Amino acid sequence: MDFEKAAKLFETLENASSRLEMTSLLAEFFEKTPESEIPWLIYLLQGQLGPSYESINVGMGENYIEESIAKISGYPRKEVNATYKKLGDLGLVAQELISKKKQRALFSEKLSLKKVFANLLKIAKASGRGSQELKIKLLAELLNSASPLEAKFITRVPMERLRLGVGDPTFMDAFAINLISNFEKFLPKEFKQVEKQLKEKKEEKRKEELARKAKMRIRELIEEKYNIKPDLGFIAELLKKKGLKGLDDVKIEPGIPIRPTLAERLPSAKEIVKKLGKCAVEAKYDGFRIQIHKKGDKIRIFSRKMEEMTPMFPEVVEGIKKQVRAKDAIIEGEALAFNEQSEEFQPFQVTIQRKRKYEIKKMAEEFPLKLFVFDVMYLEGKNVMGESFKERRKILDGLIAKGDAIELTKSITTDNPEEIDEFFEENVEKGLEGIIAKDLNASYIAGARKFAWIKLKRSYKGELTDSVDVAIIGYFKGKGKRTKFGLGALLTAIYNKKSDSFQSIAKIGTGMKEDDLTELEKILSKIQSKGKPARVECEIKPDFWVLPKYVIEVIADEITKSPMHTAAREKEAGLALRFPRMIKLRSDKTPEQATTAKEVVSMFKAQKHVKAE
Ligand code: ATP
């Protein structure tokens, strides 16, 4: 495929004003893309060169990118840099300078998607001596043959700015649309009925309804597989090759992270018992959630965002080798800094210091992590996600040998609310966050927040039932004393899973220190969006829109109804946070992992409930 076609698609997507428009643009384009090329296209659309969990670092220093642009446009470095200062995006610089090139290319070819992807991958993989020169050469080689529009998007890849704001659910919707139009080619058994009805029914409406139902079911089937193998390029290729049947080839395997199961909230032990009956109740540790994949001696550790963190936690890797009694396994737990001398848990602020690329050995000695394991998903070639929690915990009991680095989470089994309250107090006194109750009969539900897990936190005793994690969608220039930071307040949104959109919930100007303001301005100015991003629903206009990327944790006095905000909006009013204060950046969450509209609604209701008691 010519890269020109992809570049035109990127341009249209960049200007798309709604998610629906994005979905149909993508569906149409995927239909025409050859199966062997679709993974490349999808990774580029995600601003990546592979699935997120492979963490392929596409970044290249700005200086080197400027150098490549200078080399092929004939403009001196100084001028390239001046244009960059003016336009603020090297993609736009490449586009402008290439459109008025000073020199003719010696050798220029029509760029294919394959060539662009291959060169970018080589850039990402180049390391060691001479790698910078090689990167400049590889980028220049592409820019040399690129049209101005192509150059804009190519340059944004090593700038790590290609994200076009397409969310994973949007991709999956587009796949589902295409499968429904080719329905008959690969109809699985369960759709035979639908097909029959589709053919028999004459009325347009009925037909539409059936097609909608079938699409929803197809979408669910795709997501089930995406939850155990979050690689959209791979899934798209399989679907093109084999239709829905291709999904049978997607299996859980050590080395590929599973999307984590998530906890619901309830305001009291009584309500938990009402919901679950007899259940397991575990201490809720406040550290990093990690998923550990063991395949023989090869250990990989993934974060909640499914980024690889293995090099950061060498003592956990050692612990796994010593204490896990299995050749192959996937387990999950919470790792936190623990003081062996005083036998005390360290606060989260200490644990977070372990998320770093340098001085790892020193920090591992100073603040060693202890891993509290709470689940197992795979053991010796067998997917155990479908087993009940009771069974999985039994497996865990036999799986972890005694030792210093790993322990099972502290747990009791009960149907007595008083016992739960006692256990809760005991844990809070030790400095833990609270408890998590678990349904003894539930399987491991990847990627979803269901009542299989229910959390009860210390903070629920206050008025607002919990802190809220919100995605930043825009920001306001600072006024008065804050003018110098270029940022005075943030516009934030929760995530609506159903509509795959970000809905505004609060404007936040409190809780940020001066350093935070500078840092936030620096990262946000890089992801500014020309207009309101397609997946954002908001009626307030910030000074700058940004693509949803960063998540912050916020505490507020309460959730109120507000006509200004669009969060979980019903009739005229949405929900808003009253007196919101930023607590911290949640770098372990993607925007789609922000608090959802559904959660905010139940927090709003629970808050009324607490007040009434
Ligand atoms: P929070 O901000 O409350 O930690 P979250 O949005 O990060 O919530 P949830 O799924 O709502 O995640 O809450 C469960 C989280 O609690 C897990 O992601 C995990 O990191 C942590 N956790 C601590 N102890 C346990 C435990 N015993 N079992 C399961 N999860 C635990």
Boltz pocket constraint, residues with backbone or C-beta under 6 A from the ligand:
constraints:
  - pocket:
      binder: B
      contacts: [[A, 261], [A, 262], [A, 263], [A, 264], [A, 282], [A, 283], [A, 284], [A, 285], [A, 286], [A, 287], [A, 288], [A, 289], [A, 304], [A, 333], [A, 334], [A, 374], [A, 409], [A, 410], [A, 436], [A, 455], [A, 593]]
      max_distance: 6.0
